[in-house]
Amino acid sequence: MQKFARRLATLVALSLLAAVVHAEDINDLPWQIGPTKVQVGSHASLDVPAGYAFLGPDGTRRLDKIMHNPSGDEDSYTLAPQTMDWVAYFDYEDTGYVKDDEKLDDDDLLKSVKEGTEESNVERRKNGWDTLTLTGWKTKPQYDSTFKSLTWSFVARNDKSQTDVVNYNARILGRSGVMSAVVVADPNDLDAAIGQFKGAIQGFAFNPGQAYTDFRSGDRVAEYGLGALIVGGAAAVAAKKGFFAVILSALAAGWKLVLVGLAAVGTFFKRLFNRNKA
């Protein structure tokens, strides 16, 4: 169940000192420098443009460890620009075909995620991590029926530093499942980060036969719709069946811990690009 909870990932502000301490380690990760073509799971690919770098599952797990992130057994992937102003995380969930005919209730969804965040703070306190308070939507859920993508963003507050952190979420629907993307950035730079992210994933595509429009009668269909993608997938199904404690437990591992002060890593990260050019 924790696998679905981590889809609620967002930033937690860490000190500038922490950024400098870990910058060298981040630079040593097995980044694949654009332009290059990479696989994002077994169902999709991405043309990484120049000025960007990509990490596969092993590199992303190492990044999680460096950043004190909760990490699971599932494969996740990382995309970042040379400036390190933001970072995007991808993972694919073999949910089956998710129907997109559900009407979204913004207030109900926000309430569910707030409750899950409060429960996740129990786990954070056990690990000595900063707790979070979800303050509301930055951007309410929007579904693009043409590109079959669902997007939204939350604003949360680090209770210790009293700084706001934001994540931008995208779910791209495919024939057999959903590609999750989470962009983490400073709240003041979020709009620019989203624009850059959208440009950087122009080369994203599901493999032949795996696009949403490739659905055929008899394909496996997910038990849930668009709203559940926001509050935790299978955890939302459990809630519908009356296991409210289950959904709170599943959400307890949510909210990925990543540096907000990513610019502090920029100098080290640029060396990686310069070395690659050389």
C-alpha positions as CSV (number, residue, x, y, z in Angstrom):
1,M,0.0,0.0,0.0
2,Q,2.9,2.4,0.6
3,K,3.6,2.2,-3.1
4,F,0.5,4.3,-3.8
5,A,1.2,6.6,-0.9
6,R,4.5,7.7,-2.3
7,R,2.6,9.1,-5.3
8,L,1.7,12.0,-3.0
9,A,5.3,13.0,-2.9
10,T,6.4,16.7,-2.4
11,L,9.3,18.7,-1.2
12,V,10.4,19.4,2.4
13,A,12.7,22.4,2.9
14,L,16.2,21.4,4.1
15,S,19.0,23.7,5.0
16,L,21.5,25.2,2.6
17,L,24.3,23.4,4.5
18,A,22.6,20.0,3.8
19,A,22.5,20.9,0.1
20,V,26.2,21.6,0.0
21,V,27.1,18.5,2.0
22,H,25.2,16.2,-0.5
23,A,26.0,18.0,-3.7
24,E,29.2,16.0,-4.4
25,D,27.3,12.7,-3.9
26,I,24.5,13.9,-6.2
27,N,27.1,14.7,-8.9
28,D,28.5,11.2,-8.7
29,L,25.2,9.5,-9.4
30,P,24.9,7.6,-12.8
31,W,23.2,10.5,-14.7
32,Q,22.4,10.0,-18.4
33,I,23.0,13.3,-20.0
34,G,20.7,14.6,-22.8
35,P,20.3,14.5,-25.6
36,T,19.6,10.7,-25.2
37,K,16.7,8.3,-25.4
38,V,15.8,6.4,-22.3
39,Q,13.2,3.8,-21.1
40,V,10.8,4.9,-18.4
41,G,9.7,1.5,-17.1
42,S,8.7,-1.2,-19.5
43,H,5.8,0.7,-21.1
44,A,7.2,4.1,-22.1
45,S,10.2,6.0,-23.4
46,L,11.5,9.6,-23.1
47,D,13.8,11.6,-25.4
48,V,15.9,13.5,-22.8
49,P,16.7,16.9,-24.3
50,A,20.0,18.7,-24.1
51,G,20.5,20.5,-20.8
52,Y,18.8,17.7,-18.8
53,A,19.9,14.5,-17.1
54,F,18.1,11.3,-16.2
55,L,18.5,8.7,-13.5
56,G,17.3,5.1,-13.8
57,P,15.9,3.1,-10.8
58,D,19.2,2.4,-9.1
59,G,20.4,6.0,-9.4
60,T,17.0,7.2,-8.1
61,R,17.2,4.9,-5.0
62,R,20.7,6.3,-4.3
63,L,19.3,9.8,-4.7
64,D,16.5,9.0,-2.2
65,K,19.1,7.8,0.3
66,I,21.2,10.9,-0.1
67,M,18.1,13.1,0.4
68,H,16.6,11.0,3.3
69,N,13.6,10.1,1.2
70,P,11.3,7.2,1.9
71,S,12.0,4.7,-0.8
72,G,10.3,1.5,-1.8
73,D,11.0,-1.5,-3.9
74,E,9.2,-0.2,-7.0
75,D,11.2,1.4,-9.8
76,S,11.3,5.2,-10.0
77,Y,13.1,7.5,-12.4
78,T,14.4,11.0,-12.1
79,L,14.6,13.9,-14.6
80,A,16.4,17.2,-13.8
81,P,17.6,20.3,-15.6
82,Q,21.2,21.4,-15.5
83,T,20.3,24.2,-13.2
84,M,18.7,21.8,-10.7
85,D,15.9,24.4,-10.1
86,W,13.5,21.5,-10.0
87,V,13.4,17.7,-10.1
88,A,10.8,15.4,-11.6
89,Y,10.1,11.8,-10.5
90,F,8.4,9.2,-12.7
91,D,7.0,5.8,-11.9
92,Y,4.6,3.5,-13.7
93,E,1.8,1.6,-12.1
94,D,0.3,-1.4,-13.9
95,T,-3.3,-0.5,-12.7
96,G,-5.1,-1.5,-15.8
97,Y,-7.1,0.9,-18.0
98,V,-8.4,3.8,-15.9
99,K,-11.7,5.2,-17.1
100,D,-11.7,9.0,-17.4
101,D,-15.5,9.7,-17.1
102,E,-15.5,10.6,-13.4
103,K,-16.5,14.0,-12.1
104,L,-13.9,15.3,-9.6
105,D,-14.9,16.7,-6.2
106,D,-12.1,19.2,-5.3
107,D,-13.2,19.7,-1.7
108,D,-13.6,16.0,-0.9
109,L,-10.2,15.1,-2.5
110,L,-8.4,17.9,-0.6
111,K,-10.0,16.6,2.7
112,S,-8.8,13.1,2.0
113,V,-5.2,14.1,1.3
114,K,-5.1,16.4,4.3
115,E,-6.1,13.5,6.6
116,G,-3.5,11.3,5.0
117,T,-0.8,14.0,5.5
118,E,-1.6,14.3,9.2
119,E,-1.3,10.5,9.5
120,S,2.0,10.6,7.6
121,N,3.4,13.0,10.3
122,V,3.3,10.2,12.8
123,E,5.8,8.3,10.7
124,R,7.9,11.5,10.2
125,R,8.1,12.2,13.9
126,K,9.4,8.6,14.5
127,N,12.2,9.2,12.0
128,G,13.0,12.7,13.4
129,W,11.9,14.4,10.1
130,D,10.1,17.7,9.8
131,T,6.3,17.4,9.7
132,L,4.0,18.9,7.1
133,T,0.7,20.8,7.0
134,L,-1.2,20.7,3.8
135,T,-2.6,24.2,3.3
136,G,-4.6,23.7,0.0
137,W,-4.5,23.5,-3.7
138,K,-2.0,25.4,-5.7
139,T,-3.8,24.3,-8.9
140,K,-7.0,22.3,-8.7
141,P,-7.2,19.0,-10.7
142,Q,-7.5,19.5,-14.4
143,Y,-8.0,16.7,-16.9
144,D,-6.9,17.0,-20.5
145,S,-9.1,14.7,-22.6
146,T,-6.9,15.2,-25.7
147,F,-3.6,14.1,-24.1
148,K,-5.3,11.9,-21.5
149,S,-3.4,13.5,-18.6
150,L,-4.6,14.6,-15.2
151,T,-2.6,17.4,-13.4
152,W,-2.8,19.2,-10.0
153,S,-0.6,20.7,-7.4
154,F,-0.7,21.1,-3.6
155,V,0.8,23.6,-1.2
156,A,2.2,22.3,2.0
157,R,4.1,24.0,4.9
158,N,7.1,22.7,6.7
159,D,6.0,23.0,10.4
160,K,9.6,23.6,11.6
161,S,10.9,26.1,9.1
162,Q,7.4,27.6,8.3
163,T,8.4,27.6,4.6
164,D,5.9,26.6,1.9
165,V,6.7,23.7,-0.5
166,V,4.8,22.8,-3.6
167,N,4.6,19.8,-5.9
168,Y,3.1,19.5,-9.3
169,N,1.5,16.2,-10.2
170,A,0.8,14.7,-13.6
171,R,-0.8,11.3,-14.4
172,I,-0.6,10.2,-18.0
173,L,-3.1,7.4,-18.8
174,G,-2.1,4.4,-20.9
175,R,-3.7,1.3,-22.1
176,S,-2.5,-0.9,-19.3
177,G,-1.7,1.6,-16.5
178,V,-0.7,5.1,-15.5
179,M,2.6,7.0,-15.7
180,S,3.0,9.2,-12.6
181,A,5.2,12.3,-12.7
182,V,5.8,14.6,-9.8
183,V,7.7,17.9,-10.2
184,V,9.2,19.4,-7.1
185,A,10.3,23.1,-7.0
186,D,10.4,26.2,-5.0
187,P,6.8,27.7,-4.8
188,N,8.1,31.0,-6.3
189,D,9.5,29.1,-9.3
190,L,6.8,26.6,-9.8
191,D,5.2,28.2,-12.9
192,A,8.5,28.3,-14.7
193,A,9.4,24.8,-13.6
194,I,6.1,23.5,-15.0
195,G,6.7,25.2,-18.3
196,Q,10.2,23.7,-18.5
197,F,8.9,20.3,-17.5
198,K,6.2,20.3,-20.2
199,G,8.8,21.2,-22.8
200,A,11.2,18.5,-21.5
201,I,8.7,15.7,-21.8
202,Q,7.6,16.5,-25.4
203,G,9.5,13.3,-26.3
204,F,7.6,11.1,-23.8
205,A,5.6,8.3,-25.4
206,F,4.0,5.0,-24.5
207,N,5.4,2.1,-26.4
208,P,3.6,0.9,-29.5
209,G,0.3,-0.6,-28.5
210,Q,0.3,0.8,-25.0
211,A,-1.3,4.2,-25.6
212,Y,-4.7,5.0,-24.0
213,T,-6.4,4.9,-27.4
214,D,-5.1,1.4,-28.0
215,F,-7.6,0.0,-25.4
216,R,-9.5,-3.0,-26.7
217,S,-12.5,-4.9,-25.3
218,G,-11.3,-7.5,-22.8
219,D,-8.4,-5.4,-21.5
220,R,-8.1,-5.2,-17.7
221,V,-9.9,-2.2,-16.3
222,A,-8.9,-0.5,-13.0
223,E,-11.2,-0.6,-10.0
224,Y,-11.0,3.2,-9.7
225,G,-11.2,6.4,-11.7
226,L,-9.4,9.8,-11.9
227,G,-10.1,10.9,-8.3
228,A,-8.4,7.9,-6.8
229,L,-5.2,8.8,-8.7
230,I,-5.0,11.9,-6.5
231,V,-5.7,10.3,-3.2
232,G,-3.7,7.1,-3.6
233,G,-5.1,4.6,-6.1
234,A,-5.7,1.2,-4.4
235,A,-5.8,3.0,-1.0
236,A,-8.9,4.8,-2.2
237,V,-10.5,1.5,-3.2
238,A,-9.9,0.3,0.4
239,A,-11.6,3.4,1.7
240,K,-14.7,2.7,-0.5
241,K,-14.9,-0.7,1.1
242,G,-14.9,0.8,4.6
243,F,-11.2,0.3,5.6
244,F,-10.5,4.0,6.5
245,A,-7.7,3.0,8.8
246,V,-6.1,1.2,5.8
247,I,-6.0,4.3,3.6
248,L,-4.5,6.4,6.4
249,S,-1.8,3.8,7.0
250,A,-1.1,3.7,3.3
251,L,-0.7,7.5,3.1
252,A,1.6,7.5,6.1
253,A,4.6,7.0,3.9
254,G,3.8,9.8,1.6
255,W,5.5,13.2,0.9
256,K,8.9,12.6,-0.6
257,L,11.8,14.5,1.1
258,V,13.9,16.5,-1.4
259,L,16.0,19.6,-1.3
260,V,14.1,22.9,-1.9
261,G,17.3,24.8,-2.2
262,L,18.3,22.9,-5.3
263,A,20.1,25.9,-6.7
264,A,22.8,25.2,-4.1
265,V,23.6,21.9,-6.0
266,G,23.7,23.7,-9.3
267,T,27.4,24.5,-9.4
268,F,28.3,20.8,-8.7
269,F,25.7,19.6,-11.2
270,K,27.0,21.8,-14.0
271,R,30.4,20.1,-13.7
272,L,28.6,16.9,-14.7
273,F,27.4,18.5,-17.9
274,N,30.7,20.2,-18.6
275,R,32.5,16.9,-18.1
276,N,30.1,15.2,-20.5
277,K,30.7,17.8,-23.2
278,A,34.4,17.4,-22.8
